[in-house]
Amino acid sequence: MAAADPYLEYLSRFEQLIGAVAVGSYGKFRGKLIRKLAPDEFLNKYDEFTNLNNHYKKILDRGDTLNDALTKLLIERQTELLLSD
């Protein structure tokens, strides 16, 4: 079975949560304006989110103190990519 394409999943979430919006245009989600990303923009932000999320999980596993900036950036990327909490 082939792995799902994260960008196609993003487009589906965008359509479902925000509606039909052209790439580069904005829609409202949870009181915030969210710009619909082009594939290359999405992949950069998705890779960044994945790396941040992996780092975040390692910090939790070690029991280290969380950095507020890391948490804020992780939440921002999660919102931009319309990923669930």
C-alpha positions as CSV (number, residue, x, y, z in Angstrom):
1,M,0.0,0.0,0.0
2,A,1.4,3.4,-1.0
3,A,2.0,6.1,1.6
4,A,-0.4,9.0,1.6
5,D,0.8,12.3,0.1
6,P,1.0,14.8,3.0
7,Y,0.2,17.7,0.6
8,L,-3.0,16.0,-0.7
9,E,-4.0,15.4,2.9
10,Y,-3.4,19.0,3.7
11,L,-5.5,20.1,0.7
12,S,-8.3,17.9,1.9
13,R,-8.1,19.3,5.5
14,F,-8.0,22.8,4.1
15,E,-11.1,22.3,2.0
16,Q,-13.0,20.6,4.9
17,L,-12.0,23.1,7.6
18,I,-11.7,26.4,5.7
19,G,-13.4,25.9,2.3
20,A,-12.5,26.4,-1.3
21,V,-9.7,29.0,-1.4
22,A,-7.0,29.5,-4.1
23,V,-3.4,28.7,-3.3
24,G,-1.8,31.9,-1.8
25,S,-5.2,33.2,-0.6
26,Y,-6.4,33.3,3.0
27,G,-9.2,31.6,4.9
28,K,-10.2,31.8,8.6
29,F,-9.5,28.9,11.0
30,R,-10.0,29.2,14.8
31,G,-10.1,33.0,14.5
32,K,-6.9,33.2,12.6
33,L,-6.1,33.9,8.9
34,I,-4.4,30.9,7.3
35,R,-2.8,31.1,3.9
36,K,-3.2,28.2,1.6
37,L,0.3,26.9,0.8
38,A,1.7,25.9,-2.5
39,P,3.3,22.4,-2.6
40,D,6.9,23.6,-2.1
41,E,5.9,26.0,0.8
42,F,3.9,23.2,2.4
43,L,6.8,20.7,2.2
44,N,9.2,23.2,3.8
45,K,6.8,23.9,6.7
46,Y,5.9,20.2,7.0
47,D,9.5,19.2,7.3
48,E,10.1,21.9,9.9
49,F,7.0,20.7,11.9
50,T,8.2,17.1,11.7
51,N,11.7,18.0,13.0
52,L,10.3,20.3,15.7
53,N,7.8,17.6,16.8
54,N,10.5,14.9,17.0
55,H,12.6,17.3,19.0
56,Y,9.7,18.1,21.3
57,K,9.0,14.4,21.9
58,K,12.6,13.7,22.8
59,I,12.5,16.5,25.3
60,L,9.4,15.1,26.9
61,D,11.0,11.6,26.9
62,R,14.1,12.9,28.7
63,G,12.0,14.9,31.1
64,D,13.9,18.1,30.1
65,T,12.4,21.6,30.6
66,L,10.4,22.8,27.6
67,N,11.4,26.0,25.9
68,D,8.4,28.3,25.3
69,A,9.7,29.4,21.9
70,L,9.8,25.8,20.7
71,T,6.3,25.2,22.0
72,K,5.0,28.4,20.3
73,L,6.6,27.6,17.0
74,L,5.3,24.0,17.1
75,I,1.8,25.3,17.7
76,E,2.1,27.9,14.9
77,R,3.2,25.2,12.4
78,Q,0.5,22.9,13.5
79,T,-2.1,25.6,12.9
80,E,-0.6,26.6,9.5
81,L,-0.7,22.9,8.4
82,L,-4.2,22.4,9.9
83,L,-2.9,19.4,11.9
84,S,-5.0,18.2,14.8
85,D,-4.0,18.8,18.4
